[in-house]
């Protein structure tokens, strides 16, 4: 089973890269990264997360990955 199929079974949207998310939002990557860094908090599992207007982001290592709520649509 592929990663996309597993994600669909869990009911969540796939994680997208910061560059792709920024393009979908009409921002440049640096603006989105700075916004996420300002809103970043420590999650219960020890990870770093940020939530901005229905956009959820999580840091995997040094890279941000972004998920959009259904209101935003998929990029």
Secondary structure, 3 states (H helix, E strand, C coil): CCHHHHHHHHCCCCCEEHHHHHHHHCCCHHHHHHHHHHHCEECCCCCEEEEECCEEEEEECCEEEEEECCCCCCC
